[in-house]
Amino acid sequence: MRSRDLFDSIMHYGAFDRMPVWHWGGWGETVKRWREEGLPEDVSEHEFLNAEPMWAGVPINMYLHPAFEEETIEETEKYRIFRQSDGVVAQHFKDQSALPHFIDFLLKDRSGWPEYEKRLQPDPARIPDDLDETLERLNAGALAVAVPTGSMVGWLRDWMGVQNFCVTCCVDPDFVGEVANTIADLVCWGLDQVMPKIRVDLALGWEDICFKTGPLIQPDVFECVVKPAYRKVSDKLLSYGCDLHAVDCDGWIEPLMPHWLDGGVNVMFPCEVGTWDADVMAWRRKYGRDMRFIGGINKLVLERERKDIDAEIERRKPLMAEGGYIPLPDHLVTPDTPLDNCKYYLDKIREIRF
């Protein structure tokens, strides 16, 4: 069974006899460690681990266009401060995978919106010249095809910064809805350019708006001003026959899950376990088969002994067998994970048969 067909069968509760052997990747420091533990310099981690690609993405630009011009403000041996292509001034540290230190934002409230709004409009330049050839190749390929659906809230958080964003959710929630609707309109335009020409298996958006105690945006605000944007995109997808709409969001996502589901999002990824002990098994009991999951394997377990890895896999097997779930570490593999442990985990997934 091709990877594409296997993905389709699992996500639609059809017949399947195994799980995909997916490896999301390791942090830069993780791969550096693995090189010292036997990963050859001229071999990728995915090739060495014999992992299957997750999906093939449709190359259409749904982001800021044109991007802001990058401008270096200060640079040393340890860091660089510059205006990023998203308009944010940030300090990036060299030779480490740390988050940047954000310094200044062009978009602090709705007064700065016009500079962003004009960069979120339909434009033929968003479409690659060789799109038709690429779509033909993807359509005939063995991998599931995924189309991007942007970010209704997460991009705004990036452009404003956490503090400005949280204040705006309280004092001007209609602006949050206006931004989400603008992005949804752009995404729907992009889908119209692509989906008549190819069978899309999965639509994938990004948020990362939740942390260890819950979301940055109040669930009732999300329901009122963001969910309609999701519904608009989901309805567009359904009109083209794509019934799997996923969102990539770390953190404690459960307060937003019912609102995503009402908005047509029915695949959660990567289902981070975290200190809040999220459990995809419990979510299946709560939401039934309407909600699917990708992830849910505690990445920190891969740092431990093999018996711990075995137990983490074993407790997920009933959900694997039921369908609508694909196991995957819940974020990039950490630098404290030995190469042999990651290989062992993937080999155990490879052995699973139903």
N, C-alpha and C positions, 0 to 999 in steps of 0.2 A: 504494500500500500504506500503510495507517495506521501510525502510529508503533508502536502496540501489536503489530500483526502483524509489522512489520519486526523489532522486538525479539525476538519469539517465534521467528521464522525464523532469525535470527542465532544466538541462544543454543541452538537445537536443531539446528543444522547443516542447515537447510532451504534453500530457494531464496530468494535475495535479490539485488538488483542495485546496492545502494548502502549506505553507512554512515549512521547517524544523525548529524546535525550538532549535537552536544551541547556546551554551554558550562556548566561547573560554576559559575564566577563568579570575580570578582577580590576581593582584599582591599580594605578600605575605602580605603586609601591608593592602591591601583591605580585604583579608580573615580574618586577625586579627581583623579588625574593625567589620566585619560581625559576628564573633564569639560573640562579645560584644553586637550585635544587635539581637541575637536569632538563629544564625546558630549553631546547636549542635556540640560539639567537636568530636563526633563519627560519624558525617554525612558529606559527601563531599559536596562541593558547588553545583556540578552538580546534585547530588541526591536530595538535598534540593530544588533546583530550577526546578526539573523535566525536565531537559534539555536532549536532545538527543545527543549521541556521534556524532562527525562530520564525522569520517571515521575510518577504521581499517587499520593500516599501516603494510606493508610487512617488516619483520625484516631481512634486509640484510645490511651489513656495507659497505657503499660507501666512508667512511672517511679515515683518516690517519691510516694505519695499517702496522706495529705496531705503537701505539701511542708513543710519546716521554715520557720518564720517568719523573714523577712529582718529583720536588726537592724543599723543603722548604728552603727559604733563610732567612726569618725573620718572626716572629709571635709574636703578642701582643694580648691583650684582645680585641682590636678594629679591627685589620686587620691581614691578612697573605699575605706575598710576596713569590711567588713561581713560578717555571717554570711549566707552564701548560702542559697538554697532547698534545697541538698543538705546543709546542716549545717556546711559548711567555712567557716572564717574566712579571707578573702582580701583582698588589696589590689589593686584594679582601677585601672589608669591611664586617665585620660581622654584622648580625642583621639588614640588610637593603638591598633593591633591587637595589642599585646603580650600575651603570656600573663600571667595574674594572678600575683602573688606569694602563695603559700599560706602561712598563718601557723599555723593550728591546726586540729585534726581531732577531732570527737567520737568517731569510730571509729578507735581506735588498735590494738585487738586484739579478740578475740571478746567481751570484756566489754561493749563498746559496741554489739554487734549487735542487741539487742532493740529499740532505738530505730529501727533501720533495717528490721528484719524485719517489724515491724508496719505499715510503710509499703509493703510489697511483697506485699500480700495482694489477692485478688480483691475487687472492690467495684463495684456497678452504677454508681457515680458516675464510674468511669473511662470510661464509654461516653457519647458525646454524645447529647443528646436527639434530634437529627436524623440519627442514624447511618444508619437505613434509607434515608432520602431521599438521603443522600450516597453510599451504596453503590450505589444504583440509578443515580445520575448517573455515577459512576466506571465502573460495569459497561458503560454504553452509550457511554462516551467513547472517544477515539482514542488515549489514552496507556496504556502499560503500568501495571498497578496493583501497588503495592508495599505490603507489610504490615510493620510493625516487629517485630523479634524481640529487642529489648533488647540487653543486653551482659552476658555471663557473667563477664567479668573486668575490663573497662575501667572500669565504674562503680565497682567495688570499689577499683580503683587511685585513682580520683578521690576517693572518700569517705575513704580511709585516708592518701593521700599516697604518693609513690613509695617512700620509705624504709620506712614501716610495712608497706606492701604486700609489698615484697621480703623483708623479715624474716619476715613471716607465711608466705610461700610456703615458706620453709625450715623454720620451727619449728612451724607449725600448718597444713600443707597441707589437712588435713581440713576446716578452717574455710573455706578457699577453695572447696572442693567443696560445702560446705553452702550458701554464698551462691549459687554458680552453680545449684545444684539448686532453691533457693527462687525465683530469677529465672526459671528454665526452667518451673517449675510455673505461675508467674504468666503467662508468655508463652503457654503452652499453653491456659490458661483464656481469655486474650484472643483467641487464634485460634479457639476454639470459639464465641465471640460473633460473629465476623465471617465466617469462611470458609464456613459453610453458605449465606451470602447473596450471595456474589460470587465471580467467578473471579479468583483472585490469580495474577499472573504472576511475582512475585518477592518473596521474603522477604529483608529487609535488617537485619542486626545491625551493631553498632559495637563496636570494641575500642580501637584506638590504644594497644597495649601493647608495641610494638616500636620500637626506636630504631636508630641506624646500625650497631650491632654485633650486634643480635639482640633477642630478647624479654626483657621484665622477669621473666617466669615461666619456670622451667626446663621444657623440653619434656617431660621425663618426668613432672613434676608435672601439667602440662597434660593429658597423656595419661591419667593416673590419675584426676584429680578434676574436670577441666573437660570433657573430651570426652564423658562420659556425659550431661551437661546438653545439649550440642549435639545429641547423638544423639536425646535425648527430643524436642527441638523439631523436628528434621528429620523424625522419624517422624510427628509430628503433622501437619506440612506435607504429607508424602506421602499421609497418609490422606485429605487433602482434594484431592489431585491437583496440588499445587504441588511441582515437582521442581527449582526453582532457589532455592538458599539462599545468600545472599551475606553476606560480612563486609567491613566498611569498617575497614581497619587500615593505618596508615602505617608507615614504617620497613622494616627488613630482616625480612620475615615468613617467609622460607623455612623456618627451623627448625620452625615450627608448621604449615606447610602440609599435610604428610601427616596430622597429627592432626586438623586441620579436615576434611580430605577424608574420613577415616574416620568423623568425626562427622556427615557428611552435608552439609557446606558445600562447594559446588562452583562458587562464583563469588567471585573475589578482586577487591577494589576498594580503593584506586585504583592499586595496583601501582606504588608510588613507586620511581623509578629510583635517585635518591640517589647519594651517594658510593660506595655499595656496588655500583652498576651492575647493578641487578636487570634482568632481561630476560624479558619475557613469551614471547618466541620460545623461549628455553631451557626455560622452565617447560612450554610445550606439548610439547616433546620429552620432558621428564621425566615428566609426568603424563598425557600423551595428552589425549583429548577429554573425559575425566571432569572436568577443571577448566577453567572458563571465566574470562575476564578482562575487566574494564572499567577503562580507564586506560592506564598504561604509556607515555604520551608525556611525555618529560622537560619539565616546565614551564619549566626554565631555558633551554631551546633557544629558546623564544618571545621571549627577550630579545635574541637574536642576529640575524644576517642571514638574509634569505629563503632563501638556499641551504642554510643549516643547518636551517631549518624543513622545507624540501623533503626533505632527507636523512633527518630524523627520521621523517617520514611514510612515505617510500619503504621504509625498512627494516622497517616494520610491515605493509606491504601483503600479503605472503604470508599472514600470520595473519588479516588482515581477510578475505581471499578464502576462507580455509578455514572461517571461522565460529567461533562461540564466543568472539568478541573484538570489543569496541567501543572504538575509540580515544578517549582523553580525556586532557588534561593531568593529571599525577599529583597535583595539589593545586590550590588556588586560584591564579589567575594573579598573578604577583608585581608589585610596584610599579615594577620596572625594565623592564616590558614595555610597549612603545608600543602604543597602540590600533590602529594600522595593522597591526602584526605579528599581533595576535590576530585581527583581521578577515581577514588574509591566510591564517592557519592554517585558520580555519573555512571560508573559500572553497575552499581546496585539498581539504579533506575533502568539501565539497559536490560537488566535481567528480568524485570517484571513482565509477567504474562498473565492474561486473563482467560 
